[in-house]
Amino acid sequence: MTLTEIANHTGLYKSTVLRLAASLEECGFLERGADLVYRPGHELWRLGALYSRRLDIAELIRPALEVLVEKTGETASYYIRDGEERVCLYRKNSPRAVRHHLDEGIRLPIHNGAAGRILCAYSEPWPADGELLRRQRYCISLGERDPEVGAVAVPVIDLSGQLRGALSVSAILTRFDKAAQDRALDALKLAADQLSKLSTLA
């Protein structure tokens, strides 16, 4: 639309439209061509792509969590880092009566627990065990955040090598023995490997 068309459609003065349009151009939301016509800017495409990608990820992560719960009988979750916290974006709770229960959206400390330590290992400042965790690509925590809970977590890495989040299986510590940990780790590694090969995560 031209400046005049925008002014006519909005009822704003042209001077007001110019000021607003200049700000939107500066941020990439509008572009004004040589023909003096305003068009949607590149930033709108980027935001749309981010929104679409997040929806795609949800559609991929939830089935993966379902499979993890089926294979382990325990609670499965997917975390991302938000500053000094980790956020549980998606989860599937164990069907067992006695379980580690999680709610989507819960915020937990970033510096402890298996998922938190995995997220820390892939971002600065690098923790002391960061190199080890990046090399082995998993972390096991036993009673670290909660004395009654154990967890195993692995990173989800996209095709470009970027960390997208952490997949985790958590359980009541009394039944999370070495065999249960190994089962969870095998299932998590397979799930993360399958997710990393999907182009929608790239």
NORKAUR-V676747 format. One record per residue. N is the residue number from 1. SS is DSSP state (2 for helix, 1 for strand, 0 for the rest). D_FIRST is the distance of its C-alpha to the first C-alpha in Angstrom with 1 decimal. Layout:
N;SS;D_FIRST, N;SS;D_FIRST
//
This chain:
1;0;0.0, 2;0;3.8, 3;2;6.7, 4;2;8.0, 5;2;5.8, 6;2;6.3, 7;2;9.7, 8;2;10.4, 9;2;9.8, 10;2;11.8, 11;0;14.3, 12;0;14.3, 13;0;15.2, 14;2;12.9, 15;2;15.7, 16;2;15.5, 17;2;11.8, 18;2;12.7, 19;2;15.8, 20;2;14.3, 21;2;11.6, 22;2;14.6, 23;2;16.6, 24;2;14.3, 25;2;14.0, 26;2;17.8, 27;0;18.4, 28;0;16.3, 29;0;14.0, 30;1;10.8, 31;1;10.7, 32;1;9.4, 33;0;10.6, 34;0;12.8, 35;0;10.3, 36;0;8.6, 37;0;5.3, 38;1;5.2, 39;1;6.9, 40;1;9.9, 41;0;12.9, 42;2;16.4, 43;2;17.9, 44;2;16.4, 45;2;18.1, 46;2;21.3, 47;2;21.5, 48;2;21.0, 49;2;23.7, 50;2;26.0, 51;2;25.7, 52;2;26.4, 53;2;29.2, 54;2;30.8, 55;2;30.9, 56;2;32.4, 57;2;35.0, 58;2;36.0, 59;2;36.6, 60;2;38.8, 61;2;40.6, 62;2;41.8, 63;2;43.8, 64;2;45.2, 65;2;46.4, 66;2;48.0, 67;2;49.9, 68;2;51.1, 69;2;52.5, 70;2;54.2, 71;2;55.8, 72;2;56.9, 73;0;57.2, 74;0;55.6, 75;1;52.3, 76;1;49.4, 77;1;46.3, 78;1;43.4, 79;1;42.6, 80;1;40.0, 81;1;40.4, 82;1;38.7, 83;0;40.3, 84;0;43.9, 85;1;43.7, 86;1;43.3, 87;1;41.4, 88;1;42.6, 89;1;39.4, 90;1;41.3, 91;1;45.0, 92;1;47.5, 93;0;50.7, 94;0;54.1, 95;0;55.7, 96;0;58.9, 97;0;60.2, 98;0;60.8, 99;0;57.8, 100;0;55.4, 101;0;52.6, 102;0;49.1, 103;0;46.0, 104;0;42.5, 105;0;40.7, 106;0;44.1, 107;1;44.1, 108;1;47.2, 109;1;48.5, 110;0;47.2, 111;0;50.5, 112;0;52.8, 113;0;53.0, 114;2;52.5, 115;2;48.7, 116;2;48.2, 117;2;50.4, 118;2;48.5, 119;2;45.2, 120;2;46.8, 121;2;48.4, 122;0;45.0, 123;0;43.6, 124;0;44.8, 125;0;47.1, 126;0;49.2, 127;0;51.9, 128;0;55.5, 129;0;55.5, 130;2;52.0, 131;2;53.2, 132;2;55.7, 133;2;53.1, 134;2;50.6, 135;2;53.5, 136;2;54.9, 137;0;51.5, 138;0;52.9, 139;1;54.3, 140;1;56.9, 141;1;57.5, 142;1;60.5, 143;0;60.6, 144;0;58.4, 145;0;55.9, 146;0;57.9, 147;0;61.7, 148;0;61.6, 149;1;58.7, 150;1;58.4, 151;1;55.4, 152;1;54.3, 153;1;50.9, 154;1;49.2, 155;1;45.9, 156;1;43.1, 157;1;41.8, 158;0;38.9, 159;0;38.9, 160;0;37.8, 161;0;40.7, 162;0;38.8, 163;1;40.3, 164;1;38.4, 165;1;41.0, 166;1;44.6, 167;1;46.3, 168;1;49.4, 169;1;52.3, 170;1;54.3, 171;1;57.6, 172;1;60.5, 173;2;62.5, 174;2;65.8, 175;2;64.7, 176;0;62.5, 177;0;65.3, 178;2;65.1, 179;2;64.9, 180;2;62.0, 181;2;60.2, 182;2;60.7, 183;2;59.4, 184;2;56.3, 185;2;55.7, 186;2;56.1, 187;2;53.6, 188;2;51.1, 189;2;51.3, 190;2;50.8, 191;2;47.7, 192;2;46.2, 193;2;46.9, 194;2;45.3, 195;2;42.1, 196;2;41.9, 197;0;41.8, 198;0;38.7, 199;2;35.6, 200;2;33.4, 201;2;35.2, 202;0;34.3
//
